[in-house]
C-alpha cells in the first residue's frame, strides 16, 4: 500500500505546483487506474476446476425411487455472526445435513444446514424455504452439497429436490 501513498503524494504535488485542474484529473485518474489494476491482480479467489464444477452440478436421476424434480446451483445461505468464527473445513461437493428448526426464535419455519453436527447457515425466507418445509412434510428426499464460503456471512450450496409421481396409485380390492 506504500506505492499508493506515493502516487497520491506525487499527484498532490503536481496539483499544487501547477494549480491546473486538468493535470489533477489526469493524475487522480491514473492513480485510480493503478489501484484498479492492483486490486484485480491481487484479488484472492479460489477457483473451482471445471471437473469439480461438472461433478457438483451432476445429480442422480433418482433418489429413493423418486425422480429429480428441481435443482438449484449456487444458492446463498445466511450465516449468523455467532457461526462465522468456527466454520468447519468442508470440501466442495460434501453433502450437508438439513433439518427444520421450528423452535428458532426468529422464524418458526427456519431450515438449518450443518456439517458434522456444526451449524453453518440457514436458507433465506422465501420460495426455497417453503420448498424445504414441503419436502419435510411429505418426506421427499433431497441432496444439498457444499460449494464454498463466499463471504463471512454467506455460504454457497447446490440443492436437488426429488419427488415421486404425485398420482395416487389404486390398491387392488381384497378378495373374499
Phi, psi and omega in degrees: 000348180299322182300323182291324176297319179295315180300315181292323178296316179298317178300317179297318179296317179300317180295317180295319182289319184269332187048042185242121182293327179298316180291327178296315179298317180297315182296311181290329174297317177297318179298317179297320178297317178298318178297316179300314180295321178296317180298314179299320182290322187259007179297129183270110175228152176247100183291146174258129182293159180297329178295318178295319181299315179297316181299318182291328184276347181276132181237144174298144180292329178226154177214123182052046179063021176240145186274151175299123182255314182215150169216145183231133181251144174057048178278132181270128174260150176273134176246112177299150183307328183293342180260352186292324189288322186246051181291136176286152174282123183231133178279139178305132180098350179294140179281139179255153174273140182229134180210149176290153178228073184296340180273005179299126184291342182265333185200114182287354175254018182300144178237118186260139177245133181218164178224123183051042177081358181256122180295132177243346179171180181227148174287142177290155178299146178138203187301314182293323176298317178297318179298314179301315180296323175295317181296323176296316182300316184263008178055038174279146179280158175207164177231136173235125180243135178293138177250301180189162166273110185263353173192171181300329183252016183215145177235140178254135180224163170248142186228138173231129178253138179241146180209140178278185177290123183284351179288135179286134179272140179279143180259130181297143180291144179286143178271145179280000000 
